[in-house]
Amino acid sequence: MASQTLKTKTKRAIPAAEFAARIERRRQETGITDLPRNDGTRRTESKKALLKAIKDIGGKW
């Protein structure tokens, strides 16, 4: 659902695939292909455990 407070001339939602393509195009244009991650200094223990579990099974968050 579109924001009720956003005042734009178009109210067209961008499909996820189109959004991903735009991001990829921008990355290629700028040459930035790997973005730095959050340093994690304020993560809760449960979040740290979740990220560790993802890493342990070979996932990349």
C-alpha positions as CSV (number, residue, x, y, z in Angstrom):
1,M,0.0,0.0,0.0
2,A,1.3,3.4,-0.9
3,S,2.0,5.9,1.9
4,Q,-1.0,8.0,2.7
5,T,1.2,11.0,3.6
6,L,3.6,10.9,0.6
7,K,2.6,13.6,-1.9
8,T,3.9,12.5,-5.2
9,K,2.5,13.0,-8.7
10,T,2.7,9.3,-9.4
11,K,1.6,6.5,-7.1
12,R,3.1,3.7,-9.0
13,A,4.8,1.0,-6.9
14,I,8.1,-0.3,-8.3
15,P,8.2,-4.1,-8.6
16,A,11.0,-5.8,-6.6
17,A,12.7,-7.1,-9.8
18,E,12.8,-3.6,-11.3
19,F,14.1,-2.1,-8.0
20,A,16.9,-4.8,-7.9
21,A,17.8,-4.0,-11.5
22,R,18.1,-0.3,-10.7
23,I,20.3,-1.0,-7.8
24,E,22.5,-3.3,-9.8
25,R,22.8,-0.7,-12.6
26,R,23.8,2.0,-10.1
27,R,26.4,-0.3,-8.6
28,Q,27.9,-0.9,-12.0
29,E,27.9,2.8,-12.9
30,T,29.6,3.8,-9.7
31,G,32.0,0.8,-9.5
32,I,30.9,0.1,-5.9
33,T,30.1,-3.6,-5.9
34,D,30.7,-4.5,-2.3
35,L,29.1,-2.3,0.4
36,P,30.5,-2.2,3.9
37,R,28.5,-3.8,6.6
38,N,27.3,-2.3,9.8
39,D,30.0,-2.6,12.5
40,G,27.5,-4.2,14.9
41,T,28.5,-2.4,18.0
42,R,24.9,-2.1,19.1
43,R,23.6,-5.5,18.2
44,T,21.7,-7.6,20.8
45,E,22.9,-11.0,21.8
46,S,20.0,-12.6,20.0
47,K,20.9,-10.8,16.7
48,K,24.5,-11.8,17.1
49,A,23.4,-15.4,17.5
50,L,21.1,-15.2,14.5
51,L,23.9,-13.8,12.3
52,K,26.3,-16.4,13.5
53,A,23.9,-19.2,12.8
54,I,23.4,-17.8,9.2
55,K,27.1,-17.7,8.7
56,D,27.6,-21.2,10.1
57,I,25.3,-22.7,7.5
58,G,27.1,-20.9,4.7
59,G,24.7,-18.0,4.3
60,K,25.6,-14.4,3.6
61,W,23.4,-11.8,5.3
